[in-house]
Amino acid sequence: MSYGNPGSTLNDELNRLANGGTYPAIALYLDKAGAAQKWAARKSVSLGNVTDVVGVLNYIKGYTTTPPSLDLAGICNAIAGTVNLEPAAALREVAN
């Protein structure tokens, strides 16, 4: 089951997840890193000083190594429980 809109971007999906599963108004969109950090905060994930998108997403999944365990596509697929999808497509499969 897909929760995101077909054709949405990675930034759209990160903002949807940061907003609890619904897309916020475009005027309220954060950049990718900001949206990932907000999503982590919603999930009560402590990031320490990690601020980059890939690092934050790894922390959300529970992978806290430096450098991050997985690249962008890998971590998005790991979070979504999918394989070989591009990052936005993988995150469309995540409820929130």
PyMOL commands that set and color helices and strands:
alter all, ss='L'
color gray80, all
select helices_A, chain A and resi 10-18+26-28+32-42+53-61+72-80+87-91
alter helices_A, ss='H'
color red, helices_A
deselect
rebuild
show_as cartoon
